[in-house]
């Protein structure tokens, strides 16, 4: 009998936490756009819609910066335009992402002119009210444009991972619902939280129903992923055994399922929102970082240790700090005006 010993070198992690930050914020952004469209169709309340799009705008500003940092060479972005490669999803993303951000900016600007009178904002914001045009028509145009691009961004973001055929957990048709329905509940809770801050009222129960439905679809997709093949089942089992993060994500799902129907209170809203944000982040961390720890062609696990470097925890904190800064800036500009609004009177004709 001949015994051969094969030495295997652990593979380096290719997708860094910058990518997790991008997937996190872009997920909240396109989900908030979908919620804004849903509010327009169901609630017909332009104030609620404006809050949803403001959340989408804050995330759409931060997400491309995180993606640019993940490229390591920001000047590489220029090559996507100088040498267009239609077969590359990254090249399509270089087109979709700026258009998505511009569409949200236009959508936000049109709603701002309808919701908040010019005199209630600081003077340097009055430039947003220049010009005289058919505001209702342009709002519809930017609404549809944002909705279309939100769907395209969801497809692009999914395909960036799906194209890696060597990883069964990535190259799977359940990836898109995992990405969507792990962000949609959090975006709903963000909208509900900020609407409650200004109205002091609980949102309609269909918001809670949508959150629960999204969580059920997420769990169902996870079950389908496990049952789809022996290889995906084995790799999911490896993730479960070697990392506590999948268990934490399931605990977050269970906690949200229980807490979403409890009565409205500021403390409870904060707890629900923090759990939802943790859930969205955990799912993206598991999908992008933990899945890379499962070796492609051998039984070895590729360990990853989060370091306090710019490509690790410092990068994560910097992106979240930027989001916090953008949020505080928007809050300072809009909160005093929105607090004086009658949200029950913001119905579309």
Buried (B, 14 or more C-beta within 10 A) or exposed (E): EEEEEEEEEEBEBEBBBBBBBBBBBBBBBBBBBBBBBBBBEEBEBBBBBBBBBBBBBBBBBBBBBBBBBBBEEEEEBEEBEEEEEEEBBBBBBBBBBEBBBBBBBBBBBBBBBBBBEEEBBEEEBEEBBEEEEEBEEBBEBBBEBBBBBBBBBBBBBBBBBBEBEEBBBBBBEBBBBBBBBBBBBBBBBBBBBBBBBBBEEBBEEEBBEBBBBBBEBBBEBBEBBBEBEEEBBEBBEBBBEBBEBBEBBBBBBEBBBEBBEEEEEEEEBEBBBEBBBBBBBBBBBBBBBBBBBBBEEEEBBBEBEEEEEEBBEEBBEBBBEBBEEBBEEBBEBBBEBBEEBEBEEBEEE
